[in-house]
Amino acid sequence: MTDVIVASTSIEPSVRPAAVLLVPLITIGLIFLSKNRPNVREAWSLLAAVTMFGIVASMVPGVLEGQVYETDLGFFVAGIELALRADELGMLFALVASGLYVVTAIYSIGYMRGHHEPFQTRFFAMLCASVGAALGVAFASNLFVLLVFYEVLTLATYPLVAHDESEEARVSGYKYLAYALSGGLAIFGGMIAVFWLTDPSTITFTRGGIEGLADVAASDPWAARGAFALLAGGFAVKAGVMPLHSWLPSAMVAPTPVSGLLHAVAVVKAGAFGVARTVIDVFGPGTVADIGMGLPLSIAAGTTILVASLFALRQDNLKARLAYSTIAQLSYIVLGLSLLSQMGLMGGLLHIPAHAFSKLTLFLCAGALYVQLDVKYISEMAGVGKRMPITMSAFGLASFSMAGIPLLAGFVSKWHLIWGGAEAGYLLVVPLLVLSGVLNIGYFWPVVYTAFFESEDAADQKPVLDNPFGGAPGARAYRPDGGTKPEDEKGDDHHSHPDLPPADGWDRADWRGGETTLLMLVPLMTTATLMILFGIAPDYVVFFDLIEGIVDGAMEVSD
């Protein structure tokens, strides 16, 4: 397969990569023009999502056959081309982002209306802009174009993080900007270093590594290490690698569809995607191995997986637990990339869609609980499975996927990661992933247990660990960022905090639905179905073919 893919790769001029980005530009204007007509405004948002996904999907057959679709927009300066290019790695991220945007757009209508959120016009406009920027990151042909869209993504998602304009939201938004823009500055430094080190000077992505960097690695390895550290470190900010993760739990103050966008579709995946571009298409696996940067990257990823999982154990706030889970899970991608082996790279890239399906399902379920029942804390969820059986069943399946249970999406990527660790000679990867799976069960099983097997009159606090590392007893509740609420603060997210679960128990719902609006139920069922299909038959899912082509090409060039 490798020989065919590498030999048949050809660049085909096409307007489609640029057309994908024109859609959100036009749609943003239409959304603001329709601000007084909610149905029309939301129709524009949904139409944009479907159109963007349709254009991306139309390029898949050609990309699988070795074609690369490119829109050439001229030169910025000598050696830096302004071009959009749809190759296999870009298509992987673009398919995940555009496909799940359709689901998120539908869900957002039900959530924003059901929760009577303010500033809905701005929300839908910035949601569209954020996904458009993520697709720009996916289709960037070089580090400069990627950095431009990477920073646009930061600016577009800031209004979503600070959506309700409360003091807490503003502080979280500023924190997010500070971290993300600092990461962008590091990427800029790495880009300048690569441009300066290569001869002729170039920053254009090349499968297996930019020409000339291998020679630099041999003649001046510390310069190459510095450039790699700047690029990987800058992208690691949005990927949530510790200790660069602090912005991510704080951003949970945003509405749940935004949390899903941040943690499953766009922002954190843009960071992981940037690390993938750095390893595969800037330096190449072979050069990364030669300069010895695989091991430090794997140590950072492994440490993040364990420490973030321990922090997840302490959270009673459901979105906070999901946030720390995201920090841990994103480092699976980084870990796979750092192994520099064929199976390791496969596992890391497979975790991009696997995590997206599973984590978005979890967030959509959390949002449905909040809109329908005002439930935000796990200690409030005793018996809630009787009230929302479909929602909580989907949550349970997604939790098992995160833990790597067979026949679910998470198992596919983790299986490849285990073999990748053995293939690379990093035998500690095996116990690391086993321990991580145990910790996943440790912080997800209490949620499932309390929802289905605990009675309403026996509810208690649900952080697994006790003070001082664990959650606080009694009424003292943790914020999503790990801080504590003042005693006089009644709640967050616009509403006072009720006494839950209700003393007389939850109303029962049957399996025919009715537990929430279809605008919220259908999207979470869709992502749960994709998660199951990916786990049962990964070979028949287009992502698997794309990733095989990416890895085969990168490893052949490196060899």
N, C-alpha and C positions, 0 to 999 in steps of 0.2 A: 504493500500500500504506500509506503514511504516514497519509493522510486517514482511511482505514478504521480503522487501529489507534487513532489518537488519539481519533477520534470515538466509537468503540465501547467505550473503556475504562470499566469500571464495577467498583465494589467489591462483592463478594459475601461476606456473613458466612459463615464456615465454621470448623469445629473442626479441619480437617486440618492447617493450619500448627502448631497446638499439639499435635495428636496425634503428629506426627513427633517432637517433643521429649519426649513422654511415654514413647515406646518405649525410648530409652536409659536413662531414669530407672528404669523397671521392670526392664530387663534387667540393669543393674548389680547390683541386689539379688539377682536370680536367679543371676547368675554367682558371686557370693560364697557364696551358699547351696549351690552345687553344686561347691565347691572340691575336694571329695574324689572327685568323679565327673567326670573329664576329658571323657568323651564327651558327657555332659549339658551341662557348662559350655560346651563349644565349640559344641554345638547351639544353645544360647541365643544365643550371639554371632552365628552364621550366620542364625538366624531373625530376630534384630533387624535385621541388615543388609538382608535381603530385604524385611522389613516396611517399614522406613524408605524404601527405594527405591520400593516399591510405592505408598506414600502420596504421595511426591513425584511419581512418574510419573503418578498419577491426576489431578494438577492441570494437567499439560502441555496437554491439548487446550483447556481453558477459558482458560488464560493466553494461548495462541496466538490465541484469538478475541477477546482484549482484556479478559478478566475478571481481577480481582485478588482473590485469596482472603485474607480478613482475620479474625483472631481478636482481638477487643477484650477486653482484661483490665482496663479502667478507666484511671485517671490516676495517675501517680506524684506530680506536682505540677501546678499550673495551667500548661498549655501543653506538657506532656510526657506523651504518651499511652503506656501500656503496651499495645502491640499487636504482633502478628506478621502480616506481610503477604507473600504470595507473588506478586510481580510478575515481569516478564520477566527483569530483571537478577538478582534473587534466585534465580529458577528456574534460570538458567544455572549458577550456583555450586552450587546444591543438587543438580542432576542429576549434575554431575561428582563431587561429594563422596559422595553416597549410592550412585551407581552403582559407583564404584571402591572403595567400602567393601566391597561384596559380594565383589569380586575379592580385596581385601586380607585379608578375614576368612578366606576359603578358604586363601589362601597362608600366612597366619599359623599355621594349624593344622599344616601340613607343616613350616614353618620352626621353630616352637617345639618341636615334637616331635623333628624331625630333628636339631636342634642341642642338644637337652636343656637348654633355657634354664630358669633358675630363675624363681620368682615369676610363673608363668604365669597364675594367677587374676587377680592385679593387672593384668597386661599386657592381658588380654582386656577387663577392666572399663574400664580407662582408654582403651583403643582405642575402645570404644563411646562413652564419655563425650566423647572428643575429636571424633568425627564428629558427635555430637549438638550439641556447642557450635558446630561449624562450620555446621551447619544453622540454628542460632539466629542466627548472624551473617548467613546468607543471607536469612532471613525477617524480620530486624529492620525495623521500620517507621520508625525514626528513629535518630539518632546515639546517644541514651542506651541504647536497647535493644541496639544493635549493640555499644557499648562493654562492656556487661555480659557479653554472650556472648563477646566478644573476649578479655576477661580470664579468663573461665571456661575458654576454650580454652587459654590460657597455663598455667593451673594444672593442667588435666587432662593436658596433654602433658609437664609436668615429670617425673612419675614414669616416663614412657616414655623420656625422654632419659637420666635417671639410673638406668635399669632395673637394671643389674647391681650397683649400689651400690659399685662400686670408687671409689677416690679420683678417678681421671680422670673417671668418669661423674658423680660429685657436683660436681666443679668445672665440668664442661661444663653441668650442669643449673643451677647457680647463675648461670653466665654467661648462659645462655638466659633465666632469670628476670629478671636485671638489665636486659638489653636490652629484652625484651618488655614488662616493666612500665613501663620508662621511656618506651617508645613509647606505651603506654596513657595515661600521664600527659600526654603531649603532645596526644593525641587529646582527653582531657578538657578541656584548656585551649582547644583549638580549638572544642569543642562549646559551652563557656561563651561564647566570643567570638561564635559564630554566634547563639546564643540572645539575647545582649545587643544585637547589631547589628540584628536583624530587628525589624520592627514590623508586626503583633503578633509577640511573641517566639515563635519556633517552631524546631524542629530536625527536623521531619518531612520525610522524603525526598519530593521532587517532581521529576518528570521534566522536565529542562531547567533545574533550579535552584530553590531555595527562594525564594518570593516576598519581595521586599524586598532581597535581597542585590545585585541589579543596581543598585538605587538607591544602596545603600551604596557599591558599587564606583565609582559616578560621583561621589558626594559626599565620600567618605573612602577613597580607594583603598588607602592604607597599612594601614588597619585591616582591610580585606578581604584584603590580601596576608598580613598576619600570621595571620589565622584560617586561610587556605588553607595556609600554610606549616606551622602546627601540625598540622593534620589530615593533610595529605599526608606530612609528615615522620614523624608517628607511625605511620601505616600502612606507610611505607617501611621501617621496621625489620623487620617480618616479611616484607616483600617482598624483603629482602636488598639494597637499594640501597646502594652504597658511599657513605660509609664506615661504614654502619650494619649491616654484613654479618657481622661477626666471629663472632657466635654460631652461625651456620649451619654452617660447616665443623666447628666443635667438637662440634656435636650429632651428628656421624656416629659417635660412640661408641655410640649406641643400636643396638638390633637392626635388621636391614635392613628388616623390614616397617614399623618406625617411621620409618626414613629415607624410605621411599617415601611414608608418610603425611605427613611433614613437608614433603617436597620436591615432591610431585606432587598431593596431594589437599587437605589441610586448612590447615596453618599458613601456608605462604608464599602460597598462593592466597587465604587470608583477608586478608593484607596487600595483595595486588594488587586484590582485590575492594573493599577499603576505599578505595583510591585511585580505583577506578572510581566508587564511590558519591560520593566527594567531587567528582570532575570532572563527572559526569553528573547526579546527583540532589541535590547540595547547592549547588554554585555554578552548574553548567551550563556547557557549552563556551563559550557566548558571553561570560559573565562572566569566566571564566578568561582568555579572550583579552583582554578589556578591561583587566584588571589586570596583564597581561603575565607571568603565571606559567607559561604553557606552555613558553616557551623555557628557563627555569632547570630545569624538570622534565625536559625533553628532554635537556639537557646532562648532568644527573645520570645519566639512564638510559643515554645513549650512552657516557659514561665508564665506567660499570659494565660494560656489555657488553664493551668492549675490555679493560679491566684484569682483570676476572674471567676472561676467556678466556686471557689471558697467564698468570695464576696456575694455571689448569687444566693448561697445558702442562708445568708443573714437577712434577706429582704422579705418583708411582708407585703410591700407594695408590688402588685403583680407586674406592672410595666417596668419597675426597677429590676425585678428578677429577670425579666426578659432582656433588659439592657445589658446586664452583666453576662448573661448567657450569650448575647451577640458578641461581646468583646472576646469571650473564650472561643466561640465558633469561628469568628473571622480569622483567628490565628491558625486554624486548621488549614486554611488556604495558604497562608504564609509559610506554615510548616512544610506543606507539600512542595511548594516552590523552592524552599531552602534545601530540600533533600537532593535536588539536581539529578535524580534518577528518573527513568522513564515512568515507572509506576508511581513514584512520588509526585511528579508533575501531573500525571493523570488524576491522582487523588485530589490534589490541590485545586485543579481546575474543575473537576466534577463537583466539588463542594460549593462552587459558585451557584449553579442552579439548585442543587440539593438543599443548601441552606436557605436560598431565597424562597422556595416553595414552603418549606417547613416553618421558617420564622415568620413569614407573612401570614400564614395560617394562624399562628399563635397570636399575633398582634390583632388580626381581624376578630378573633374570638374575644380577646380582651376588650376591644372597642364595643362589641355587641353587648357584653356584660355591663359595660359602663352606661351605654345609652339606655338599655332596657331596665336595668336594676340599680344603677348608680353604684355598682360594685367596683372598688378599686384595690381592695386589700384581700389577700388570700384568706385571712382570718374571718372575712365576711362571707366566704363562699360555701360554708357547710350546707350540704344538701342542694346546692344550686343546680346540680345535674338533673334533678327532677323538674326544675323549671325550664331549663334550656338543654335538653338532652342531645340534640344534634350539634349545637355549638360546643358543648363540653366533650362530646365524643371526638369531634375534629381536633379539639385542643389536646386530648389524650393521645391521638394518633401522631400529631405533630411533635408532641413531647417524646414519644417513643422513637420517632425519626431522629430527633436531636441526639438521643442517647445511642443511636446506631443499631437499633433493633432490625433484624433481617426483614426483607420484603418492603422496606420503606426507604426513602431517598437517602437519608443519612448513612445507612449501612453501605451503600454503593461507594461513596467517597471514602469512608473510613476504612473499608476493606482494602482499597487501593493504597491508602496511606500506610497501612500496616505493612503491606508487601513492599511499598516504596522505601520504608525505613530499613527493612531487612536487605533490600537490594542495594541500598546505599551504604550498608554497614553500620547504620545507626540503630543498634538493637534496643536502645532505651526508648525508641519511639513506640515499640509494642506495649510495654507496661504503661507508658504515658497515656496512650490512647485508651487502654483498658481502664485505667484509673479515672480518666476524664469521663468515660461512659458511666462509671459508677457514680461520679459526682453529678452528672446530668440526671441520673435517676434520683439522686439524693435531693436535688432542688426542684424537680418537676413532679415526682410521685406525690409529695404532700398536696400539691394542687389538685391532682386527679383524685386522690383519696378523699380529701375533704369535700369535693364536689359530689362524688357518687356514693361514698360509704360512711360519711359522718352525718349525724343528725343535727338539726339546727340548734337544739338546746344544749349541745356539747361543744360549741365553737371555742377556739382558743387562738392564741397568737401562732403564726406559722413560720417565722424564721427557724431554720433547723438548728442554728448555733445560738448559744446564750451570750449574754453580755460578758465582757465589754465588746467582743468582736461580733456577737450576734445581734439580733433585733432586740428592741426594748420591750419590757413588759407593760401591761396595762394600757393606758390611753396614750402613752408617749409613742408617737408613730414617726417612722423615718420618712423623710422625703426621698424621691427617686435618686437624688444625688448623694444620699448618705447622711445629710444633715437632719435636724429634727425640727418639728413644727413648734412654734411658740404655743404656749398653753391657751392663749386667747384666740388662736387661729382655728376657725371652725372647719375648714376644709380647703379644697383647691378646685381648679377647673370650673369656676363660676358658681359652684353649688356648695351648700353646707353638707356636712358629712352625716348621713343618717345612721341609726343603729341597725346594723345588719349582722346576721340574717334576721328576718322578722320573727318576732316572738311566736307567732302562730304558724310559722313555717312558710315555705314558698308555695305558690300555686303550682299545680302539676300541669305539664304540657305533654301531649302525645307526640309520637314520632312522625305525624303528618305535617308538622310545622306549626306555625302560629307563634313561635317563641320570639321572633323578631321579624322585621320587615324583610321581604325578599331581596331588596337592594343590598342588604347586609348579609343575609343568609346564603344567597347564591354565590357571591364571591368567595366566601370562606370555604364553601363546599367545593368550589372549583379548584382552589389552590390545594386543598386536601386531596382531591382526586389526582391532580398532577403529581403530587408527592408520592402517592401510592403507585401510579403508573411508572414513575421514574425508578421506584424501588423494585418493582416486579420485573420490568422488561427494559433495563437501561440501554441495551444494545439497539432497541428499536426507536429510541428517542434521538432526535437530530443533534442534541448537545453532545452525545457520545461520539458521533462521527466527526463533529467539528474538533473536539478535543483530541481525538486520535490523530487528526491531521496536523494540529498544532504541535503536539509532542513529537510525533515522528519526524516532522520537518526540523524542529529545533535540535533534536538529538542527533540526526544525521549530519547536520552542518557542524555541530560541535565535535562530533567524532572525526 
